[in-house]
Amino acid sequence: MTSRTSSASAPATPLRLGIAGLGTVGAGVIRLLRANADLLRARAGRPIEVVAVSARDKTRDRGVDLAGLRWYEDARELVTDPDVDVVVELIGGAEGTARAVVEQALAAGKPVVTANKALVALHGSALAQLSATHNAPLLFEAAVAGGIPAIKTVREGLAGDRLLRVGGILNGTCNYILTVMRETGKDFATVLKDAQDLGYAEADPSTDIDGLDAAHKLTILAGLAFGQPVEFSSVHVEGIRRIGAEDLSFARALGYRIRLLGLAHMTECGLQARVTPCLVPQHSPLAQVDGVFNAVVAEGEFVGRIMIEGRGAGAGPTASAVTADLIDIARGHTIAVWGVQASAGLPLRAAPITLGHGAFYLRLAVEDRPGVIADITAVLRDCGVSLRSMLQHPAETDDAPYVPLVLVTHQTSEAAMQEAVTRIDALSVVTDSPVMIRIETA
Amino acid sequence: MTSRTSSASAPATPLRLGIAGLGTVGAGVIRLLRANADLLRARAGRPIEVVAVSARDKTRDRGVDLAGLRWYEDARELVTDPDVDVVVELIGGAEGTARAVVEQALAAGKPVVTANKALVALHGSALAQLSATHNAPLLFEAAVAGGIPAIKTVREGLAGDRLLRVGGILNGTCNYILTVMRETGKDFATVLKDAQDLGYAEADPSTDIDGLDAAHKLTILAGLAFGQPVEFSSVHVEGIRRIGAEDLSFARALGYRIRLLGLAHMTECGLQARVTPCLVPQHSPLAQVDGVFNAVVAEGEFVGRIMIEGRGAGAGPTASAVTADLIDIARGHTIAVWGVQASAGLPLRAAPITLGHGAFYLRLAVEDRPGVIADITAVLRDCGVSLRSMLQHPAETDDAPYVPLVLVTHQTSEAAMQEAVTRIDALSVVTDSPVMIRIETA
């Protein structure tokens, strides 16, 4: 069977690529393919060559020489080029040209490699069917956690085991912001601004900081782990906008760090998938992953817990992941989108987040007068939520209108906690919307 | 291409296994294959079934029902069973029956899955040739770091990149011993004894604690990372027997932890591969990996640094890795042993460790009298080794025959350091052989 990877006698036919999208990742892929040409030829058993590219502006300097490559202004024309064996989609976005290019290539029976997390998360079920119908592989290692081979790990490396849980730190921008907030004590808005100036956050940062980017990646990981597409809309998503500098400092005092985690696990009622800020114990593996790094966690019945960390974004790591997919195609190692041929079309049943359980951190802004704590703890008691600890910092000045009060609960149901938070929010002594953060043991 | 993974119309032919070796791992594989039968059938596109087993003692209770399986006392006969499509070798050991079974199966064109690190490390070059000649894949995910998909990560997940360095914490027994020594302050012999009582160390612990097991794994990882087999004898190996309780406490005082690391990197003079105790900064990722866990690190030009951690041993994790290989075979995803078809027979050129560079920790037992430090620092100066810091703890009692003296050097050549240690060892004021530990920045 190893002879499939290359033939010693016959001259090897090149795998010819058409690259749609020449942003930093597209240019990075061309750079990597050229820098490592001999190595890739040896590993793939045949040369991997770019023959055509597509982007809007031909005159822009991308730092790579495009001489000798066929140029298409319309990426859809690149797909129909008979010399293009594999389409590499690096345009981005769940709709528009990116979607059209991928669908058209698959429908024409051409293998597709993409880094497009939104596209796969939102249209993964239909794309899997298209891929199966036309016998055209769709690979997307670069769509989750950049250079980390997260997809290969879940879909192949752990394919022998029944996975119980998958997820991790899936957005480097949020992890960077939370890390700097902890290290400097600065507030969210200031650190976001710094991150934008440094290029770690987009001018419009909402996809990252509101948790959508992490939710795209979690949708994909969960589909792979459980062998069926996941409805993106079934993922519960919270971002990090409401995390304050005081939350980082309370978390530290309680022995935790704050991470934006995407986590999916299977329950008797279906899949629970959510992206939320979480408190993780300060000595846990996920607490050690600082800055722009990503970490993917998978837990299986037999294998236990595996964690991979590395660079989740950037031209180099993303190009590495795209190229690994290309080598798989050259080696003939292709696989059904969700790892299981038969299930391409059936989305996983989702369980509402209110069926979840956990412990919670709750930060309230309350009036600084007798009886307030009694009012709040009475609500918690009425909702069946049991307290583990309480922290109160004195007001910074005598005339401060409110003081922060932090409550940590024992394990309770998400539904009870949501009810309690709604009722607490309605108390007149509570002066601002509560900040609720889930506590994860790992 | 995805149709290779399964055919929707034709009934799927089972992949029939013969398992040679029914220790805890062999029994674990049977248990996993049964527990996950439906899942594996969906992922592999065909059922995976055990049809024959081989072990010495048929009467032993292994906790799995062997009824209906063909029994062979001689594993070599199992190989020739025409109903066995794939041979799973779980006997262990680089020679004897294990080697004969693997060679015989490959020569007969039968795919082999093995967890045998010593066999692959010592005979990887010849086995790769046998595999290529007879078109019989040889897969060994379970041979390195148990349940961690380290081999798939290096050989496939990072196949797009040029790797600069590979290695990590490859022996759970040593990591457990070093962790407990740090946490309890107990000495090596006491902790080893405790580990043996708990089943974390073998009755004869030398393969683990002298670094050979880690060196087997490093030999394999380096071969995969650099695409050519590595001569096991070219790996420099030191174990942890000479690490004392005082080294753990000095390391802590200096801001480090001690880990047994296997590390391989390519230099202009060839491959540098070594297994040695190392000081790693206490906040570095490898310093966080405690107890029996393993961690594999790979560093590439484009991808940067990736680290995977998980359970490096045990029936469950090992069975998970063996089964992932079986699914790859069922999916038709097989690959040349070293990832590159052409290089099966050419071992990598190795660079002697004396060509290495690094910073060093040196612990000496010296007489407690004036002039001693001058004598020692004169030797270092003469050898061109520059000191970064020095720690001395006072003698515990006034009449103690010696005191410990710890020196930390700046970056220097391994050759200069070895010469310095030899000369220092020869000084009359130095009362015991020096303990030299390399310092790794990550």
Interface residues (C-beta under 8 A of the other chain):
Chain A: M1 T2 S3 R4 T5 S6 A8 G28 L32 A35 N36 L39 L40 A42 R43 A44 G45 P111 S131 A132 N135 A136 P137 E141 G147 I148 P149 K152 T153 E156 G157 L158 A159 G160 D161 R162 G227 H283 P285 Q288 G300 E301 F302 V303 G304 R305 I306 M307 I308 E309 G310 R311 G314 G316 P317 A319 S320 A321 V322 T323 A324 L326 I327 D328 I329 R331 G332 H333 T334 I335 A336 G339 V340 Q341 A342 S343
Chain B: M1 T2 S3 R4 T5 S6 A8 G28 L32 A35 N36 L39 L40 A42 R43 A44 G45 P111 S131 A132 N135 A136 P137 E141 G147 I148 P149 K152 T153 E156 G157 L158 A159 G160 D161 R162 G227 H283 P285 Q288 G300 E301 F302 V303 G304 R305 I306 M307 I308 E309 G310 R311 G316 P317 A319 S320 A321 V322 T323 A324 L326 I327 D328 I329 R331 G332 H333 T334 I335 A336 G339 V340 Q341 A342 S343
